[in-house]
Amino acid sequence: MIKLNRRETLALGGGTFLSELLLGGAFASAQTSDTLTIAYNVNLPSFDPTVGPSAVNPTIQAIYRAIYDQYVGQNPTFLSRPGF
């Protein structure tokens, strides 16, 4: 683990900012594409959201909502509504 004091942290941030100004965003052009990347710190047991631990874990369900459309949803009073 790296431990930085406040002065070192500010110097590192300032150096990063200045290098971005000097390079003019040269690295930003390498990241542009038509791909959307969604990162979560949870491993998916499978890509089927209806079986096993995937069906009951709310953290994993948030990942599935980002990938799949819901045909039927629930409002805050637990009544059914069209998917969103």
HUBEL-V792377 format. One record per residue. RES is the residue in one letter. OMEGA is omega in whole degrees, 0 to 359 (* if undefined). D_LAST is the distance of its C-alpha to the last C-alpha in whole Angstrom. Layout:
res=<RES/RES>
omega=<OMEGA/OMEGA>
d_last=<D_LAST/D_LAST>
//
This chain:
res=<M/I/K/L/N/R/R/E/T/L/A/L/G/G/G/T/F/L/S/E/L/L/L/G/G/A/F/A/S/A/Q/T/S/D/T/L/T/I/A/Y/N/V/N/L/P/S/F/D/P/T/V/G/P/S/A/V/N/P/T/I/Q/A/I/Y/R/A/I/Y/D/Q/Y/V/G/Q/N/P/T/F/L/S/R/P/G/F>
omega=<180/177/178/173/185/181/180/178/178/179/179/178/178/178/177/180/180/179/176/178/182/181/177/177/181/181/181/181/179/183/181/177/179/182/175/179/178/183/174/179/180/175/178/176/176/176/175/185/186/185/173/182/179/185/186/182/183/179/179/178/177/177/180/177/177/183/187/172/175/177/179/179/177/173/183/178/176/173/181/177/177/181/182/*>
d_last=<42/43/44/45/46/45/47/46/43/43/46/43/40/43/44/40/40/43/43/39/41/44/42/40/37/38/36/33/34/33/30/28/27/24/22/20/21/19/22/21/25/24/25/23/24/23/20/19/17/18/22/24/23/20/18/20/20/17/18/18/14/13/15/13/10/11/12/10/7/6/8/8/7/10/11/14/16/15/14/12/9/7/4/0>
//
